[in-house]
Amino acid sequence: MRNRTLADLDRVVAIGGGHGLGRVMSALSPLGSRLTGIVTTTDNGGSTGRIRRDEGGIAWGDMRNCLNQLITEPSVASAMFEYRFAGNGELAGHNLGNLMLKALDHLSVRPIEAINLIRNLLKVDAFLIPMSEQPVDLEAIDEEGQRVHGETEIDRMCRPPRELRLSPAVTATREAVEAIAEADLILIGPGSFYTSLMPVLLLPDMAQALRRTPATMVFIGNLGKELSPAAAQLTLANKLAIMEEYIGKKVIDAVVVGPGTDTHNVTDRLIIQEPLEAADIRYRHDRQLLHIALEHAIQSIV
């Protein structure tokens, strides 16, 4: 891939959830329909968690967040999608985008088709695919062998879990597996390590696809300290080792990280270490700087 650029790639796939995946997708939005995001669907907090407890279904919050960050043409539709109810009533705190996606779910529209309907409404070119179309939660086993259920509880853990798994066991969305198989470049991160990045890798068919793909794979590190006490204890080398343990093979070719990241014990991989911080929010990636760093990664990998 030496001397190739992002513009030369036919298929770029980004994996993650929440703000991090949305930031990567918006940084690469010029790729249009050549860009696909595979989105974590295990969230059980906030508006999403309330909807799941009341109505069941997959978690829509991370998907909505990504769509919000990909909107380039503000409209009444985009304002509706981003609207959050205020006050003290039953709707208080709910995001209308979550409710719109849930309504389509009730109409027996496949989750991926519901997302495509909203994408068209919002004029978003990039594809977004839920990691699974079946309701699923994240579970951890702590150091004492106790089960910790759900993202919000796992984010409160003080020590790294002994094991992570999905409950119940579900299959990856078919289109997500196909996207990995067809990708030229796969990006993982940034995001909350245990609760945004790992869930996708816990799907057996997704792990198998990542073992088989010939695509270049790049991990994008966080800029700020993780809010999760357990994840905050992990070094970059720890994170790479955990991801590849669950995938079942050494697959990550390069890492893109900020100047302050500890890269000790990261061996046999390309390290792109450059300023990436946004001017307004220091722990968020600047879209242009991230785009440039990814260009440098692609151009340097043979």
Secondary structure, DSSP 8 states (H G I E B T S, - for coil): -TT--GGG-S-EEEEE-HHHHHHHHHHTGGGGGGEEEEE-----SHHHHHHHHHH-S---HHHHHHHHHH--S--HHHHHHH-B--SSSTTTT-BHHHHHHHHHHHTT--HHHHHHHHHHHHT--SEEEES-SS--EEEEE-TTS-EEESHHHHTT-SS--SEEEEES-----HHHHHHHHH-SEEEE-SS-IIIIIHHHHTSHHHHHHHHH--SEEEEE--SS--SSHHHHT--HHHHHHHHHHHHTS----EEEE-TT---TT--SSEEEE---B-SS-TTSB-HHHHHHHHHHHHHH--
